[in-house]
Amino acid sequence: EEYERFDARRRDFKALALATRNRLLAIYQGSGSDEDKRAAKAAAYAEMRAEHLRLKAGPWAGYAGYDRWFETANNASLGVQAAYNALVPGFEALFRAEDEDFPRFYAEVARLAKLPDKAERRAGLQRALEGRPTP
């Protein structure tokens, strides 16, 4: 039961961060003036923080673990969160591909990390997701 509450909060957090990032991307790519974009950005962050407070007061039952993140969230933190969320499934698949053996998993991650090209490293995670061996 406790894990379900934790996981629900985590899913809510990820969804809110992703929705805000997507909203900001649409604002930045839009045709409005710089002033309009700044105002829309401020509104997007204000709405994100208001939604966090709504979640905290409602389904999160006062959980404060994300407070600091929402207080200081900016474009960089949303970008890092999006990158993390995009990469986690590949790492989870890689862990399973290494028979959930941490030393083997860490060794494979270290090997991928040494690849000179970001696209090659991402391709290794994609192969794990597809159930194909990494070269």
C-alpha positions in Angstrom: 0.0 0.0 0.0 2.8 2.4 0.9 4.6 1.5 -2.4 1.4 2.2 -4.3 1.2 5.7 -2.8 4.9 6.3 -3.6 4.5 5.1 -7.2 1.3 7.2 -7.7 3.1 10.3 -6.5 6.1 9.5 -8.8 3.8 9.1 -11.8 2.0 12.3 -11.0 5.3 14.1 -10.7 6.6 12.8 -14.0 3.4 13.6 -15.8 3.3 17.1 -14.4 6.9 17.8 -15.3 6.5 16.4 -18.8 3.3 18.3 -19.4 4.9 21.5 -18.3 8.0 20.9 -20.5 5.8 20.1 -23.5 3.8 23.3 -22.9 7.0 25.3 -22.7 8.4 23.8 -25.9 5.1 24.8 -27.6 5.5 28.3 -26.2 9.1 28.6 -27.4 8.3 27.3 -30.8 5.3 29.6 -31.1 5.0 32.8 -33.1 4.4 35.1 -30.2 6.7 38.0 -29.3 9.5 37.5 -26.8 7.3 39.4 -24.3 4.4 37.2 -24.9 6.6 34.1 -24.6 8.0 35.3 -21.3 4.5 35.9 -20.0 3.3 32.5 -21.2 6.4 30.8 -19.6 5.7 32.5 -16.3 2.0 31.4 -16.5 3.1 27.8 -17.3 5.4 27.7 -14.2 2.7 29.2 -12.0 0.2 26.6 -13.2 2.7 23.8 -12.6 3.3 25.0 -9.1 -0.4 25.4 -8.4 -1.0 21.8 -9.6 1.8 20.6 -7.3 0.0 22.3 -4.4 -3.3 20.7 -5.5 -1.7 17.3 -5.6 0.0 17.8 -2.3 -3.2 18.9 -0.6 -5.2 16.1 -2.3 -4.0 12.7 -3.3 -0.5 13.2 -2.0 -1.9 13.8 1.5 0.6 16.5 2.4 3.7 14.7 1.0 6.4 17.4 0.8 9.2 15.4 -0.9 8.9 17.3 -4.1 8.5 20.8 -2.6 12.1 21.9 -3.2 12.1 20.7 -6.8 8.9 22.6 -7.6 10.2 25.7 -5.8 13.3 25.9 -7.9 12.2 24.2 -11.1 13.4 25.8 -14.3 14.0 24.9 -17.9 17.2 23.0 -17.0 15.5 20.9 -14.3 12.7 20.1 -16.6 15.2 19.0 -19.3 17.1 16.8 -16.9 13.9 15.2 -15.7 12.8 14.5 -19.3 16.2 13.0 -20.2 16.1 10.9 -17.1 12.6 9.6 -17.8 13.5 8.9 -21.4 16.6 6.8 -20.4 15.3 4.8 -17.5 13.4 2.2 -19.5 16.6 1.4 -21.5 18.6 1.0 -18.3 15.9 -1.2 -16.8 15.9 -3.3 -19.9 19.7 -3.5 -19.8 19.5 -4.6 -16.2 17.1 -7.4 -17.1 19.3 -8.3 -20.1 22.2 -8.8 -17.6 20.0 -11.2 -15.6 19.5 -8.5 -12.9 23.1 -9.1 -11.9 24.4 -5.7 -10.6 28.1 -6.3 -11.3 27.3 -7.3 -14.9 24.9 -4.4 -15.3 27.5 -1.9 -14.0 30.1 -3.3 -16.3 27.9 -3.0 -19.3 26.9 0.5 -18.3 30.6 1.4 -18.0 31.3 -0.1 -21.4 28.5 1.9 -23.0 29.6 5.1 -21.2 33.0 4.7 -22.8 31.6 4.8 -26.3 32.7 8.0 -28.0 29.4 9.0 -29.5 26.1 9.9 -27.6 24.1 8.3 -30.4 26.0 5.0 -30.0 25.4 5.0 -26.2 21.7 5.6 -26.8 21.6 2.9 -29.4 22.9 0.5 -26.9 20.0 1.3 -24.6 17.6 1.0 -27.5 18.9 -2.4 -28.4 18.4 -3.5 -24.8 14.8 -2.2 -25.0 14.3 -4.3 -28.2 15.7 -7.4 -26.6 18.8 -7.4 -28.9 22.3 -7.9 -27.6 24.6 -4.8 -27.3 27.7 -5.1 -29.4 
